[in-house]
Amino acid sequence: MSVARLSTVPARPSSADTHAGPRRGRPPARNEILRAGRLGGMDPEGLAGQFGTPLYVYDLDVVSRQVAALRAVLPPSFELAYALKANPALGVVAHLAELGLGADVASGGELATALRAGIPAPVIVMTGPGKRDDELHGAVRAGLRAVTVESPGELRRLEAIAASAGRRVPILLRAAVAPEARLERVRLVGDDGAGKFGMGSEDLLEAARFGVRSPHLEPIGLHAFGASNVLDAGALADHIAATMTAARALAVAAGFPLRLVDAGGGLGIAYEVHEESLDLVGLGRRLAALATEWSADPVTREARLLLEPGRFLVGPAGAYVARVVDRKLVDGREVVILDGGIHHVLRPALVGQEHRVRRLSGSGEGAGRFVPVTVAGPLCSGLDILATEVMLAIPEPGDLVAVLDVGAYGFTEAMPFFLSHPIPAEVAVRGGQAALLRPRLEPEAWLAWQSVPEWSARR
Ligand SMILES: Cc1ncc(COP(=O)(O)O)c(C=O)c1O
């Protein structure tokens, strides 16, 4: 973190950090892991004592409530497939399996995880550019609901694999991201994929016609992912409507019955205090109107609409808990250093969006005094900043701090070997109990995996 950045970013008040109660005109309390200073009802110090710090904690009751809230507004023709890329911890995926969700997997490893977690193959779809032959073989063998095809070359490889297995594989054709969605994606995640996802309209049609002619492929619909972390219900509904329209046109032009339309994920969560949560009721209202339209059209009447949310379902359920190692005043500004940082929570550095940070314990001099505090990790990198000048009761060395909303794209997106610090445990809490999902690793563990070659002398 440069001094320039410290001095140019204004202090942002954090209602989460002021322990403010509900006020008139304020949105309802968030469904999130931290309530009244406890993580899923558990004492943070107890969790830290049992599992060490830094630590990832996921509240599975929050996940259940997110699933229920979304399902409550979806029309009957909509289905949910959990995008494992958001959080592939087996215990988290098993919880979503228990709730009856399907899965969206993007690799052979994610497919193995979904199956091991108990998600049945007929409700799993596989999407993603660059699927290797062994991954396509695995998908064909498992008998997935659909494999999403991203290019003409992949289509031919899949056909050959399906033929060699004597199978007929249901496929979705993936459309390249629509230009307006691409703009949004660039703004939100700083990346437009540079054309690596899906196919343009000519290739789409040709691929669909090839699929219709092949005895080993069965085109059933279209896939289109719009943008990530969308908080605008209208924009999400527009994307879903546009995807159905494009799918309908493709099915008619290529001559296959439209059975599945996959509009991807992208349902957003409010990371920052000033952001408003996604308007689920408004989204539901728009989707109900769309579903009514589709049910009156003979081409779209039988089609199921699949959403593949990841972030929305698990993001608010996660907290990253770290202990303060050091506190200092630098040119009059408060800085605290934690025993964890962006090697475990990369998202703030990657996307440039900071997460809410809360002090969880402590009663030192700073307990009741809110000042701008920069919260940093222990890495020898200026990027290792978790929060810049957020209003916090100053944490003291030994206090616990939580980074919130890290249940999605948290540990799975980390770079845990950088600087050889311990790798955090992942723990689930549910109904007042805690359970270890993945153990903490000390450097000795990965030193034991490695070897120093014994080179023979060259003559
Ligand atoms: C194809 C596909 N489906 C679903 C998702 C999940 O998106 P989100 O977690 O934003 O809902 C992604 C995320 O990149 C994706 O690429």
PDBQT file of the ligand as one rigid body, heavy atoms in Angstrom, charges set to zero:
ROOT
HETATM    1  C1  LIG A 501     -20.527 -20.287 -16.558  1.00  0.00    +0.000 C 
HETATM    2  C2  LIG A 501     -20.673 -19.723 -15.194  1.00  0.00    +0.000 A 
HETATM    3  N1  LIG A 501     -21.743 -20.066 -14.457  1.00  0.00    +0.000 NA
HETATM    4  C3  LIG A 501     -21.919 -19.598 -13.202  1.00  0.00    +0.000 A 
HETATM    5  C4  LIG A 501     -20.984 -18.759 -12.618  1.00  0.00    +0.000 A 
HETATM    6  C5  LIG A 501     -21.222 -18.283 -11.225  1.00  0.00    +0.000 C 
HETATM    7  O1  LIG A 501     -21.352 -16.929 -11.170  1.00  0.00    +0.000 OA
HETATM    8  P1  LIG A 501     -21.766 -16.180  -9.818  1.00  0.00    +0.000 P 
HETATM    9  O2  LIG A 501     -20.953 -16.765  -8.739  1.00  0.00    +0.000 OA
HETATM   10  O3  LIG A 501     -21.424 -14.769 -10.101  1.00  0.00    +0.000 OA
HETATM   11  O4  LIG A 501     -23.215 -16.411  -9.640  1.00  0.00    +0.000 OA
HETATM   12  C6  LIG A 501     -19.849 -18.359 -13.350  1.00  0.00    +0.000 A 
HETATM   13  C7  LIG A 501     -18.865 -17.448 -12.760  1.00  0.00    +0.000 C 
HETATM   14  O5  LIG A 501     -17.926 -16.978 -13.337  1.00  0.00    +0.000 OA
HETATM   15  C8  LIG A 501     -19.687 -18.859 -14.673  1.00  0.00    +0.000 A 
HETATM   16  O6  LIG A 501     -18.605 -18.519 -15.400  1.00  0.00    +0.000 OA
ENDROOT
TORSDOF 0
